[in-house]
Amino acid sequence: MHSIARVLAGIPRIVVGIIAALGALCVLAAVFAFANREWIEEFLHLSPDGGSGETEYGLVVGFGLAALLLLALALAATVARRQGRILPASGSTAE
C-alpha cells in the first residue's frame, strides 16, 4: 500500500464521517445559494455585488468545490481503509 493510502486508511472513522457530513452541508449550501440568489441582500441587508448576483455565484462555486474535495477525501479514506483490510501492508508478516 502506498504511503498516501496508509495515511488515508489511518484516518479514524469518526473523522471520515465528519468530513463526509461537512461535504454534504457544502452541497446543501451550494444548492441554497444557487436557488435563492438574493439571500445575502435579504439576510445582511447589504449588496456586496450591487445586486448582480456575482457574490452568490462565487459562493455556489466555492461551496461546490469544497463539497467535491471533502467528499472525495472521505471516499478515498474509506476505500483505502477497505483495501488495507484486504491487502496486508508491504513488509508485514501474516500471523
N, C-alpha and C positions, 0 to 999 in steps of 0.2 A: 504494500500500500504506500502511495506517495506521501510525503510529509504534509502536504496540504490536506489530503484526505484524512490523515491521522489527526490533525488539528480539528478538522470539522467533526470527525467522529467523537472527539473528546468533549464537544460542547454538551453540557447537561441537557437532558430532555426538557426540563422546565424552561431553560433559556431559549431553546428552539421553539417551544410553544409561545413564549412571549414575543419572539421575533416574528413568528407567523401571525400572531394577533395584531401586532403593530402594522404588519403588511396589510392585513385585512382592513384595519382602521384607515390606512392611507388610501386604499381602494374606495372606501366609503366617502372619505373626504374629497377625493378627486371627483367622484360622481356628484356629490353635493355641490361642489364648486362649479362643476360644469352645468348642472341643472338650474342653479339659481345664481346667475351671473351678477346680480345686484346685491349680494349678501354683505359685502364689505360696506357699501354705502348705507344699507339698512341697519347693520349691527353697530358700526363705529361712527356713523354719521359723518364720514369722510369720503372724499372721492380722490384717491391717490393717482388715478389714471385719467381724471377728467371725464369719467363716465364712459370711456371707450371699451372697458372690459378687459384690457390687456393684463392688468394685475391678476384678475381671476383666471384668465387662460394660463398665465405663468404659474399660478398655484396648481391648476389642473396638471400641468406638465410636471411640476415638482413633486406633487403627491403621487402621480403615476410612476415616475422614475423611482421614488422611494419605495413604493409598493413592489415594483419589479425586483429591485435589489434585495429587499427584505425577504420576500417570498422565495427568491432564488437561493438566498443563503440558507433559509430554513429547509428547502428541498435538498440542497446539496449536503447539508449536515445529516439529514435523515437518510439519504442514500449512502453516504459514507459510513454511517453507523451500521446500516444493514449489510453493506459489503464487508465491513470489518468482522461481522459475525460469521460470514460465510468463508472468507479468506483469512487465514492467520497472518499476522504482521510478519514481514520479512525478518528472518533471523530468529524467530521464536520457535520453540520446540513444542510439539504436541505431547501432552501428557495424558 
